[in-house]
Amino acid sequence: MGVKQRRARQKEGLREEILDAARTLFVKEGYESVSIRKIADKVEYAPGTIYLYFRDKAEILDKICEETFAKLIVRMQAIENDNADPLDKMRRAIRTYIQFGLDHPHHYVLTFIQAKMHGVGLTAFQTTGMQAFECMRQGVQECIDAGVMVSDDVDELSQTLWAGMHGLTSLLITCVGFPFVEPNRLIERMANTLVDGVRKKPD
């Protein structure tokens, strides 16, 4: 490996270290309470080093959001590219989305709760965020085209499904101590309830 490649790898490694440290601090202390100095102390570098990689802490959170959406897109596109029954794919998409949040709770809380509360992460929401939502929207459109939905309003149906998915995901992550039933049972019930609520009923 040449000097140039080694330096590029070291630079990328430090960038990821900064993102990991910021993610931990944002979750533990709250976005507003974390300063660039705190992030620098966490990675044991001078604050000026952070500014070589990120403009400010808002950009750091934006990159964390972008990273989260990119990971979610990979999972959702795997379902989108499947040739299974559209309603079955929708159920899988709902289960996959919720499980993604449970697998990456810190990413999820920062991206879908803290970032929106503080008006940060808008760039990521407008780019990779909308790409992630488009995966869900395409699945709904496929069901509409198959004639199995109660409405042909793809946006209304997609937003309704997302509201239910996000609600359960957020509750399972944040309501620690609540006596939830076994998570897989709850996720399966939510998937069936949401799909049954938007599918066309037999005559």
C-alpha positions as CSV (number, residue, x, y, z in Angstrom):
1,M,0.0,0.0,0.0
2,G,1.4,3.4,-1.0
3,V,1.7,6.4,1.3
4,K,-1.2,8.1,-0.4
5,Q,-3.6,5.1,0.1
6,R,-2.4,4.8,3.7
7,R,-3.1,8.4,4.5
8,A,-6.6,8.2,2.8
9,R,-7.4,5.1,4.9
10,Q,-6.2,6.8,8.1
11,K,-8.3,9.9,7.3
12,E,-11.4,7.8,6.7
13,G,-10.7,5.9,9.9
14,L,-10.6,9.1,11.9
15,R,-13.7,10.4,10.2
16,E,-15.6,7.3,11.3
17,E,-14.1,7.6,14.8
18,I,-15.5,11.1,15.0
19,L,-19.0,10.0,13.9
20,D,-19.0,7.1,16.3
21,A,-18.0,9.4,19.2
22,A,-20.5,12.1,18.3
23,R,-23.3,9.5,18.0
24,T,-22.5,8.1,21.4
25,L,-22.5,11.6,23.0
26,F,-25.6,12.8,21.2
27,V,-27.6,9.8,22.5
28,K,-26.2,10.0,26.0
29,E,-26.3,13.8,26.6
30,G,-28.6,15.2,23.9
31,Y,-27.6,17.0,20.7
32,E,-27.9,20.5,22.3
33,S,-25.6,19.6,25.2
34,V,-22.7,18.3,23.0
35,S,-20.0,20.6,21.7
36,I,-17.3,20.1,19.2
37,R,-14.8,20.2,22.2
38,K,-16.7,17.3,23.8
39,I,-16.5,15.3,20.6
40,A,-12.8,16.2,20.3
41,D,-12.1,15.1,23.9
42,K,-13.9,11.8,23.2
43,V,-11.6,11.0,20.3
44,E,-8.6,12.5,22.0
45,Y,-7.8,15.1,19.3
46,A,-7.7,18.9,19.3
47,P,-11.0,20.6,18.4
48,G,-9.4,22.0,15.3
49,T,-8.9,18.4,14.0
50,I,-12.7,18.0,14.0
51,Y,-13.1,21.0,11.7
52,L,-10.8,19.4,9.2
53,Y,-13.5,16.9,8.6
54,F,-16.8,18.6,9.4
55,R,-18.0,22.2,9.3
56,D,-19.9,22.0,12.6
57,K,-21.8,19.5,14.8
58,A,-24.9,20.0,12.6
59,E,-23.0,18.6,9.7
60,I,-21.8,15.7,11.9
61,L,-25.4,14.8,12.7
62,D,-26.4,15.2,9.1
63,K,-23.8,12.6,8.1
64,I,-25.0,10.3,10.8
65,C,-28.5,10.6,9.4
66,E,-27.3,10.0,5.9
67,E,-25.4,6.9,7.1
68,T,-28.6,5.6,8.7
69,F,-30.8,6.1,5.7
70,A,-28.2,4.4,3.4
71,K,-28.2,1.3,5.6
72,L,-32.0,1.3,5.7
73,I,-32.2,1.6,1.9
74,V,-30.1,-1.5,1.4
75,R,-32.6,-3.6,3.4
76,M,-35.6,-2.1,1.8
77,Q,-34.3,-2.4,-1.8
78,A,-33.8,-6.1,-1.2
79,I,-37.5,-6.4,-0.7
80,E,-38.4,-4.0,-3.5
81,N,-36.4,-6.2,-6.0
82,D,-38.2,-9.4,-4.9
83,N,-40.9,-10.9,-7.2
84,A,-43.1,-12.0,-4.3
85,D,-46.8,-11.1,-3.8
86,P,-47.1,-7.3,-3.3
87,L,-49.0,-7.6,0.0
88,D,-46.5,-10.1,1.3
89,K,-43.7,-7.7,0.4
90,M,-45.4,-4.9,2.2
91,R,-45.6,-7.0,5.4
92,R,-41.9,-7.8,5.0
93,A,-41.1,-4.2,4.5
94,I,-42.9,-3.2,7.7
95,R,-41.2,-5.9,9.7
96,T,-37.8,-5.0,8.2
97,Y,-38.2,-1.3,8.9
98,I,-39.1,-1.9,12.6
99,Q,-36.3,-4.5,13.0
100,F,-33.8,-2.1,11.5
101,G,-34.7,0.4,14.2
102,L,-34.2,-2.2,16.9
103,D,-30.9,-3.3,15.4
104,H,-29.6,0.3,15.3
105,P,-31.4,2.1,18.1
106,H,-28.9,4.9,18.5
107,H,-28.9,5.6,14.7
108,Y,-32.7,5.5,14.7
109,V,-33.2,7.9,17.7
110,L,-30.8,10.4,16.3
111,T,-32.1,10.3,12.8
112,F,-35.9,10.1,13.3
113,I,-36.3,11.8,16.7
114,Q,-33.4,14.1,17.8
115,A,-32.5,15.5,14.3
116,K,-36.1,16.4,13.5
117,M,-36.6,18.0,17.0
118,H,-33.6,20.3,16.5
119,G,-34.2,21.0,12.8
120,V,-30.9,19.3,11.8
121,G,-30.2,16.7,9.2
122,L,-32.4,18.4,6.6
123,T,-29.9,17.6,3.8
124,A,-29.9,13.9,4.6
125,F,-33.8,13.9,4.8
126,Q,-34.1,15.5,1.4
127,T,-31.7,13.1,-0.3
128,T,-31.1,9.6,1.2
129,G,-34.1,10.0,3.5
130,M,-36.5,10.5,0.6
131,Q,-34.8,7.6,-1.2
132,A,-35.6,5.4,1.7
133,F,-39.2,6.6,1.8
134,E,-39.4,6.0,-1.9
135,C,-38.7,2.3,-1.4
136,M,-41.9,2.1,0.8
137,R,-43.8,4.3,-1.7
138,Q,-42.9,2.0,-4.6
139,G,-44.1,-1.0,-2.7
140,V,-47.4,0.7,-2.1
141,Q,-47.7,1.7,-5.7
142,E,-47.1,-2.0,-6.7
143,C,-50.0,-3.0,-4.5
144,I,-52.2,-0.3,-6.0
145,D,-51.3,-1.5,-9.5
146,A,-52.2,-5.0,-8.5
147,G,-55.7,-3.7,-7.5
148,V,-55.4,-4.8,-3.8
149,M,-55.6,-1.4,-2.0
150,V,-58.5,0.5,-0.6
151,S,-57.3,3.7,-2.4
152,D,-55.1,4.8,-5.3
153,D,-53.6,7.6,-3.3
154,V,-50.1,6.4,-2.9
155,D,-48.9,9.2,-0.7
156,E,-51.8,8.9,1.8
157,L,-51.3,5.1,2.1
158,S,-47.5,5.3,2.3
159,Q,-47.6,8.0,5.0
160,T,-50.2,6.1,7.0
161,L,-48.0,2.9,6.9
162,W,-44.9,4.9,7.9
163,A,-46.7,6.5,10.8
164,G,-47.6,3.1,12.2
165,M,-44.1,1.7,11.6
166,H,-42.3,4.6,13.1
167,G,-44.7,4.7,16.1
168,L,-44.0,1.2,17.1
169,T,-40.3,1.4,16.4
170,S,-40.0,4.5,18.5
171,L,-41.9,3.0,21.4
172,L,-39.9,-0.2,21.5
173,I,-36.7,1.8,21.6
174,T,-37.6,4.6,24.0
175,C,-40.2,3.1,26.4
176,V,-37.7,1.0,28.4
177,G,-39.5,-0.8,31.2
178,F,-42.9,-0.9,29.6
179,P,-44.2,-4.5,29.8
180,F,-44.4,-5.1,26.0
181,V,-45.4,-8.5,24.8
182,E,-42.6,-10.5,23.0
183,P,-41.3,-8.0,20.3
184,N,-41.6,-10.4,17.4
185,R,-45.3,-11.0,18.2
186,L,-45.9,-7.3,18.5
187,I,-44.1,-6.5,15.2
188,E,-46.0,-9.3,13.4
189,R,-49.3,-8.0,14.8
190,M,-48.5,-4.4,13.7
191,A,-47.5,-5.6,10.2
192,N,-50.8,-7.5,9.8
193,T,-52.9,-4.7,11.3
194,L,-51.4,-2.0,9.0
195,V,-51.7,-4.1,5.8
196,D,-55.3,-5.2,6.7
197,G,-56.1,-1.5,7.2
198,V,-55.1,-0.5,3.7
199,R,-55.9,-3.5,1.6
200,K,-59.1,-3.9,-0.3
201,K,-61.6,-6.1,1.4
202,P,-63.2,-9.0,-0.5
203,D,-66.7,-8.4,-1.8
